[in-house]
């Protein structure tokens, strides 16, 4: 396997693993911890997290990894490396659909709806949180599982 391909696969493994860890933290305890607050305060806390989430560390991890896995998929479609082709294509598809697609199609719209009520309208904030949490958390579980599955696929591409 060419060295550049090994580097790309290692970066894909690290990126998908980091993203899986972030999503796991939110699924495992962050959202539950925020949910212990009064609903309006929980909405405010999650809104602040959402403001800080759209910065370089998380955006680079999610979308930088998306770029790397897309490159790996193209390389695999072109036929190299032969043993890792299907694992690379599968890992890229899982990540791009299950992380990037779900983020844009399910989680971000919910974040936007949570951001809509006025900061001073506690009743509207509480209602927004109650509507936000179940769906956002369910889709975050999907992102957790798919980023971890993509990580495993790229590990198998290296060892397979």
C-alpha angles and dihedrals in degrees: 000000000000117000094240089057092050089051092050091049092049090049089049091050092049094044096047090044093051092047091048089052094051092049091044090055091054093045094042104046119332096076091042091051092050089047090062089069122086106280097252091049091047089054091050092049093049091046090055091048089051091053092053094041094068093070135098103282098056097028091050091049095049101037099029087055089048089056093049094048091047089053090049090051091052091048089049092050088053088057107257129148098018098200094046098042100101095038090052093047092046094047092049093048093048092049098043094047100033099041111021095031095045092044092053097036103039116010102040094051089052090048089052092051090049089052093052104080119084115264090237097050101091094176093053091044091051091049091047091052092049090052093042106048106062098047095038091050094047091052090045088057087055090051090049094052096042095048090049091047090050089050090053091049091054091047088053089048088058097045097033 
